[in-house]
Amino acid sequence: MTQPASSSWRTPFVFLIVSSVIMTLSFSGWQALLNNFTIEAADFTGAEIGMLQSLREIPGFLAFTAVFLLLVIKEQHFALVSLCLLTVGVAITGFFPFEYGLYATTVLMSIGFHYFETVNQSLSLQWFSKQEAPAKLGKLLSIKSIAALVVYGFIYIAFEYLSMPFATAYLILGGLGLALTAWLWLYMPLFPVKVAQHKHIVLRKRYSLYYFLTFLSGARRQIFVVFAGFMMVEKFGYSVADITLLYMLNHVLNIYIAPKVGQWIGKVGERKALTLEYIGLIIVFTGYGLVENAYVAAGLYVIDHIFFAMAIAIKTYFQKIADPADIASNAGVSFTINHIAAVVIPASFGLMWLVEPSWVFYSGAAIATCSLIASQWVRITPAPEQAQLQAAN
């Protein structure tokens, strides 16, 4: 039964804030430590890190199955179960410093992460109105950056001054996330949704451009997440502390920039925002392929991260053209589409990396070029159901 919120802080937005903090606390900590942990503790090369990242993306590829699980569990409860899997997977990562152990803990963590992100996107687009969605999604990104900043501050102190073992750091980050998840489960009510969601897979021709942009976005994200950070460690010798400082700078900037980006998208529209993002990415990826200076590489990495905030535009574009009842189903479908490239790219590009690392980044520039061309067809045409409602009013 849906429980009424009894106090001002027991709201959907607060639920999304805390759950996003949990996700950031666990996943950002896992990610910040990963490259150094795999190289220093498990002797990974580009081939193994590529395989690990491909395995990590398999649950994302299967995200469409979320709609079937919603037949037996409510979306909000599903989000909490997913957070439990994510935090437990992160907490135990440090106890398995070998290839197959890392593959196993990564898959467990990833199941929780991808199901949570799927349901979180669905709930956000259902709970926020079209008018407030860009700004509120921007605020959530800003809050995630604050949480990430705290995580990276902890990691920097832990490794630079306390010589903390990797296993202890992972256990602290995952354990704290699990405790916050339990708090959400115990103290947050079950919030109602405005429109009953379809409990089957929905694919519509009018969403084709959204699907294509989502596919290309998944390919671009993998090159950044997997190989840009790996380049910093392998090519330029960045330590855990160095990587953490770089992450901290990214999120300090994002605290201020993300809400502004959300507001800007609301004013100028999705097509202009995506156009600017993809032009910038072409320049950044080309720069990755050519860079020989560690400081220039760090600058490109920061700029690349800032462009992630503009991905809000893809989500709000879908919200504006979609039948409201399609949102939950298409959250899973879009994550699966996003991860088609994500399953293939890390492993295949990991092999490319062994031949010539710059080719990986030039491929990223080509992907960004395809995205730029496709984004020029973005038009906000309401779904037939929405158009009929507007006509009736």
DAVENBEL-V157870 format. One line per field, one symbol per residue. burial: + if it has 16 or more other ideal C-beta (glycine too) atoms within 10 Angstrom, else -. A space follows every 10 residues. Layout:
burial=???
This chain:
burial=----+----- -++-++++++ ++++++++++ +++++++++- ++-+-+-+++ ++++++++++ ++++-++-++ ----++-+++ ++++++++++ ++++-++--- -++-++-+++ ++++++++++ ++++++++-- --++++++++ +++++-++++ ++-+++-++- ---+-++-++ ++++-+++-+ +--+---++- +-+---++-- -+----+-++ ++++++++++ ++++++++++ ++++---+-+ ++++++++++ +++++-+++- ++-+++--++ +-++++++++ ++-++++++- +-----++-+ ++++++++++ ++++++++++ ++++-+++++ ++++++++++ +++++++-++ -++---+--+ +-+++-++++ ++-++--+-- --+--+---- ---
